[in-house]
Amino acid sequence: MATVQSATGPIDTAELGFTLMHEHVRVGWPAMYQQYPELFDRDEEIERAVTRLRAAKDAGVQSIVDLTPIDLGRDATLIAEVSRRSGVNVIVATGFYYSIPFHFLMRTNDEMTALMVRDITEGISTTGVRASVIKCATEPELTEINERVLRASARAARQTGVPVCTHTYPANRTGLDQQRVLKEEGLDLGRTVIGHSDDSEDITYLEEIIENGSYCGMDRIGIPRPRTSEQRADMVAKLVEKGYAERITLSHDSCCNFHWAPPGLIDTAVPSWRLTHLALDVIPMLRERGVSDAAIHTMTVENPRRLFENSSLH
């Protein structure tokens, strides 16, 4: 039996089921939470997230991977509470976004690696919640500090066996930069998901990512720019037709609580950017484009399970 650490404790990887590989319970700017906690209603945020995860569960989703890194407002206890109340498994991340991690500017890469390893093997601070995936990001291009983060992430992944899931800027083909650095650090690219690949209309770029060994994270489904859901479904169907279903994961990159915008704005401006869009709207689009139920099961159930059950850490 293979197990994976979720926000509420270890679970059998067979319990993951239909899994959204790139979502967020809450995204914000940590400085605001620290300096102005009175501006945020934690109970209201939990209620909103529980409601959205329950809707996803009703649509068939059993698990989500919350890829909120340390510097985007990750709150392990909030995530655990939302998971318990919604009945949806949530995998928690460690790692850093593409903004400069100032705390580590004059520290060694080993210190970054050690913090991520601690999150995975011991738990996040004093919460008791253990991370089971590493998030790293590159936008708009690979910078010196970003490369340091990638190398530290690869080393933490090698030590712990957890997968690495990324944020990329496909217009600059940064997924290939990430693959190069991760591979130089000796990381098995079969343990990586190159995220936001569906923002690209260049199928040769996506094929190169897959042929290099990574999964293509088609995980911004529901965000209408730079590509509509229909265009994203077209690209997924093309990749499946080429035989790549076993190297694709699907998700939305949606946020139950998104503090970068005023309350309600995202729901009005981007109504399809929600946890149910893939299950209720996009899977029917894929079927219309000739994608079989077996391929859909591979992308939504088998591939996420394979990523986590191959972890050497349980």
C-alpha positions as CSV (number, residue, x, y, z in Angstrom):
1,M,0.0,0.0,0.0
2,A,1.4,3.4,-1.0
3,T,0.5,6.4,1.1
4,V,0.9,10.2,0.7
5,Q,0.7,12.9,3.3
6,S,-2.4,15.1,3.0
7,A,-3.3,18.1,5.0
8,T,-5.2,15.9,7.5
9,G,-2.6,13.0,7.6
10,P,-1.5,10.1,5.6
11,I,-3.9,8.5,3.1
12,D,-3.7,5.6,0.6
13,T,-2.9,7.0,-2.8
14,A,-5.8,4.9,-4.1
15,E,-8.0,7.4,-2.1
16,L,-6.9,10.3,-4.2
17,G,-9.3,9.5,-7.1
18,F,-10.1,12.4,-9.4
19,T,-7.4,14.9,-8.6
20,L,-7.0,18.5,-9.6
21,M,-3.2,19.0,-9.7
22,H,-2.9,22.8,-9.4
23,E,-5.3,24.7,-7.2
24,H,-5.2,27.1,-4.2
25,V,-7.4,27.4,-1.1
26,R,-6.0,30.9,-0.4
27,V,-3.6,33.2,-2.3
28,G,-2.5,36.6,-1.0
29,W,0.4,38.8,0.1
30,P,1.7,37.6,3.5
31,A,2.9,41.1,4.5
32,M,-0.8,42.1,4.6
33,Y,-1.8,39.2,6.9
34,Q,1.1,40.0,9.2
35,Q,0.6,43.8,9.4
36,Y,-3.2,44.1,9.1
37,P,-4.8,40.9,10.3
38,E,-8.0,42.8,11.1
39,L,-8.6,43.1,7.4
40,F,-9.2,39.4,7.0
41,D,-12.0,37.3,8.2
42,R,-10.6,33.8,8.6
43,D,-13.9,32.1,9.4
44,E,-15.4,33.6,6.2
45,E,-12.5,32.4,4.1
46,I,-12.9,28.9,5.5
47,E,-16.6,28.9,4.8
48,R,-16.0,30.1,1.2
49,A,-13.4,27.5,0.6
50,V,-15.5,24.7,2.1
51,T,-18.4,25.6,-0.1
52,R,-16.3,25.5,-3.2
53,L,-14.6,22.3,-2.3
54,R,-17.9,20.7,-1.5
55,A,-19.2,21.7,-4.9
56,A,-16.1,20.2,-6.5
57,K,-16.8,17.0,-4.6
58,D,-20.4,16.9,-5.8
59,A,-18.9,17.2,-9.3
60,G,-16.7,14.1,-8.8
61,V,-13.5,15.7,-7.5
62,Q,-11.9,13.7,-4.6
63,S,-8.6,15.5,-4.2
64,I,-6.8,18.8,-4.9
65,V,-3.2,19.7,-4.8
66,D,-2.8,23.1,-3.2
67,L,0.3,24.6,-4.8
68,T,0.4,27.7,-2.7
69,P,4.1,28.3,-1.8
70,I,5.5,29.8,1.3
71,D,5.5,33.4,0.0
72,L,2.0,33.5,-1.4
73,G,0.1,33.2,1.9
74,R,0.2,29.4,2.5
75,D,-1.7,28.6,5.7
76,A,-1.4,25.0,6.6
77,T,-4.0,25.0,9.4
78,L,-6.6,26.8,7.3
79,I,-6.0,24.3,4.5
80,A,-6.4,21.4,7.0
81,E,-9.6,22.8,8.4
82,V,-11.1,23.2,4.9
83,S,-10.1,19.7,4.0
84,R,-11.7,18.2,7.1
85,R,-15.0,20.1,6.7
86,S,-15.3,19.6,2.9
87,G,-14.3,16.0,2.8
88,V,-11.9,16.7,-0.1
89,N,-8.3,15.5,0.3
90,V,-5.8,18.3,0.0
91,I,-2.1,17.9,-0.7
92,V,0.0,20.8,0.7
93,A,3.0,22.3,-0.9
94,T,6.3,23.8,0.1
95,G,8.6,26.0,-2.0
96,F,8.8,29.5,-3.4
97,Y,7.2,31.6,-6.1
98,Y,9.1,33.6,-8.7
99,S,9.3,36.7,-6.5
100,I,12.6,37.3,-4.8
101,P,13.0,35.2,-1.6
102,F,14.7,38.0,0.3
103,H,15.3,36.0,3.4
104,F,17.7,33.8,1.5
105,L,19.6,36.4,-0.6
106,M,22.7,36.2,1.6
107,R,22.1,32.6,2.8
108,T,23.1,29.4,1.1
109,N,21.0,27.3,-1.2
110,D,21.3,24.5,1.4
111,E,19.3,26.6,3.8
112,M,16.4,26.8,1.3
113,T,16.7,23.1,0.7
114,A,16.7,22.3,4.4
115,L,13.5,24.4,5.1
116,M,11.7,22.5,2.3
117,V,12.9,19.2,3.6
118,R,11.7,20.1,7.1
119,D,8.2,21.0,5.7
120,I,8.1,17.6,4.1
121,T,9.6,15.3,6.7
122,E,8.7,17.0,10.0
123,G,5.8,19.4,9.2
124,I,5.2,23.1,8.5
125,S,6.4,25.1,11.5
126,T,4.4,23.8,14.5
127,T,1.2,22.9,12.6
128,G,1.9,19.2,12.3
129,V,0.9,19.4,8.6
130,R,3.4,17.9,6.2
131,A,3.9,19.0,2.6
132,S,4.0,16.4,-0.1
133,V,4.9,18.4,-3.2
134,I,7.4,21.2,-4.0
135,K,6.3,24.3,-5.9
136,C,8.7,26.5,-7.9
137,A,8.2,29.1,-10.5
138,T,9.9,31.0,-13.4
139,E,8.4,34.2,-14.8
140,P,9.1,36.0,-17.1
141,E,12.5,34.5,-17.6
142,L,15.1,32.5,-15.6
143,T,17.0,34.9,-13.3
144,E,20.0,34.1,-11.1
145,I,17.9,34.0,-7.9
146,N,15.2,32.0,-9.6
147,E,17.8,29.4,-10.7
148,R,19.0,29.2,-7.1
149,V,15.4,28.4,-6.0
150,L,15.1,25.7,-8.7
151,R,18.3,24.1,-7.7
152,A,17.4,24.1,-4.0
153,S,14.0,22.7,-4.9
154,A,15.5,19.9,-7.0
155,R,17.8,18.9,-4.1
156,A,14.9,18.9,-1.7
157,A,12.9,16.7,-4.1
158,R,15.8,14.3,-4.4
159,Q,16.2,14.0,-0.7
160,T,12.5,13.4,0.0
161,G,11.2,11.8,-3.2
162,V,8.2,14.2,-3.5
163,P,7.2,15.5,-6.9
164,V,8.0,19.1,-8.2
165,C,5.2,21.1,-9.8
166,T,6.0,24.4,-11.4
167,H,4.6,27.7,-12.6
168,T,6.0,28.8,-16.0
169,Y,5.7,31.6,-18.5
170,P,5.2,29.6,-21.8
171,A,5.5,32.7,-24.0
172,N,9.3,32.5,-23.2
173,R,9.4,28.7,-23.1
174,T,10.6,28.8,-19.5
175,G,9.5,25.2,-18.9
176,L,12.5,24.1,-20.9
177,D,14.8,26.3,-18.7
178,Q,13.3,24.6,-15.7
179,Q,13.8,21.2,-17.1
180,R,17.5,22.0,-17.9
181,V,18.2,23.2,-14.3
182,L,16.3,20.4,-12.6
183,K,18.0,17.8,-14.7
184,E,21.4,19.3,-14.0
185,E,20.7,18.7,-10.3
186,G,20.0,15.0,-11.0
187,L,16.2,15.2,-10.6
188,D,14.2,12.6,-12.5
189,L,12.0,14.7,-14.8
190,G,9.4,12.0,-14.6
191,R,8.7,13.3,-11.1
192,T,8.0,16.9,-12.4
193,V,4.9,18.7,-13.7
194,I,5.7,21.7,-15.9
195,G,2.8,23.9,-15.1
196,H,0.6,26.3,-17.1
197,S,1.6,24.5,-20.3
198,D,-1.9,25.1,-21.7
199,D,-1.1,28.8,-21.9
200,S,0.9,27.9,-25.0
201,E,-0.4,27.5,-28.5
202,D,2.9,25.9,-29.6
203,I,2.4,22.2,-29.6
204,T,6.1,21.6,-30.5
205,Y,7.1,23.2,-27.3
206,L,4.7,21.0,-25.3
207,E,5.9,17.9,-27.1
208,E,9.5,18.8,-26.2
209,I,8.5,19.1,-22.5
210,I,6.9,15.7,-22.6
211,E,9.7,14.0,-24.6
212,N,12.2,15.4,-22.1
213,G,10.3,13.3,-19.5
214,S,8.0,15.7,-17.6
215,Y,4.3,15.9,-17.3
216,C,2.6,18.8,-19.0
217,G,0.4,20.6,-16.5
218,M,-2.6,21.7,-18.5
219,D,-3.8,23.6,-15.5
220,R,-5.1,27.0,-16.2
221,I,-8.4,25.7,-17.6
222,G,-11.1,28.4,-17.0
223,I,-8.8,31.4,-17.4
224,P,-9.9,32.9,-20.7
225,R,-6.6,34.6,-21.5
226,P,-4.4,33.9,-23.3
227,R,-6.5,30.9,-24.4
228,T,-10.2,30.0,-23.9
229,S,-11.3,26.8,-22.4
230,E,-12.3,25.6,-25.9
231,Q,-8.7,26.3,-27.2
232,R,-7.2,24.5,-24.1
233,A,-9.5,21.5,-24.8
234,D,-8.3,21.5,-28.4
235,M,-4.7,21.3,-27.3
236,V,-5.3,18.6,-24.8
237,A,-7.2,16.6,-27.4
238,K,-4.3,17.0,-29.9
239,L,-1.7,15.8,-27.3
240,V,-3.9,12.8,-26.5
241,E,-4.3,12.0,-30.1
242,K,-0.5,11.9,-30.4
243,G,-0.4,9.4,-27.6
244,Y,0.6,11.6,-24.7
245,A,-2.3,11.0,-22.2
246,E,0.0,9.4,-19.7
247,R,2.0,12.7,-19.5
248,I,-0.8,15.2,-18.9
249,T,-2.4,16.5,-15.7
250,L,-5.4,18.8,-15.7
251,S,-6.5,21.6,-13.4
252,H,-7.6,25.2,-13.1
253,D,-5.1,27.2,-10.9
254,S,-8.2,28.5,-9.3
255,C,-8.3,30.3,-5.9
256,C,-11.1,29.8,-3.3
257,N,-9.8,33.0,-1.7
258,F,-7.9,35.4,-4.0
259,H,-6.7,38.6,-2.2
260,W,-5.0,40.1,-5.2
261,A,-8.5,41.4,-6.3
262,P,-11.4,43.0,-4.4
263,P,-14.0,40.6,-3.1
264,G,-16.4,39.3,-5.8
265,L,-14.4,40.7,-8.8
266,I,-13.0,37.4,-10.0
267,D,-16.4,35.6,-9.7
268,T,-17.9,38.3,-12.0
269,A,-15.0,38.8,-14.4
270,V,-13.9,35.1,-14.7
271,P,-17.0,33.0,-13.9
272,S,-15.5,29.8,-15.3
273,W,-12.4,30.0,-13.1
274,R,-13.7,27.5,-10.5
275,L,-13.1,24.1,-9.1
276,T,-16.0,22.5,-11.0
277,H,-15.3,23.8,-14.5
278,L,-13.2,20.9,-15.6
279,A,-15.5,18.2,-14.3
280,L,-18.8,19.8,-15.5
281,D,-17.8,21.7,-18.6
282,V,-14.4,20.8,-20.0
283,I,-14.6,17.0,-19.8
284,P,-17.7,17.0,-22.1
285,M,-15.6,19.2,-24.4
286,L,-12.9,16.7,-24.5
287,R,-15.3,13.9,-25.2
288,E,-16.7,15.9,-28.1
289,R,-13.2,16.1,-29.5
290,G,-12.8,12.4,-29.4
291,V,-10.9,12.0,-26.1
292,S,-11.9,8.6,-24.6
293,D,-13.1,8.1,-21.0
294,A,-10.0,5.9,-20.5
295,A,-7.7,8.8,-21.5
296,I,-9.7,11.2,-19.2
297,H,-9.3,8.7,-16.4
298,T,-5.6,8.5,-17.1
299,M,-5.1,12.3,-16.9
300,T,-7.4,12.9,-13.9
301,V,-6.8,9.8,-11.7
302,E,-3.9,7.6,-12.8
303,N,-1.3,10.3,-13.5
304,P,-1.7,12.2,-10.2
305,R,-1.7,8.9,-8.3
306,R,1.4,7.8,-10.0
307,L,3.2,11.0,-9.2
308,F,2.5,10.6,-5.5
309,E,2.7,6.8,-5.0
310,N,6.2,6.8,-6.5
311,S,7.4,9.0,-3.6
312,S,10.0,7.4,-1.4
313,L,8.7,9.2,1.6
314,H,5.5,8.1,3.3
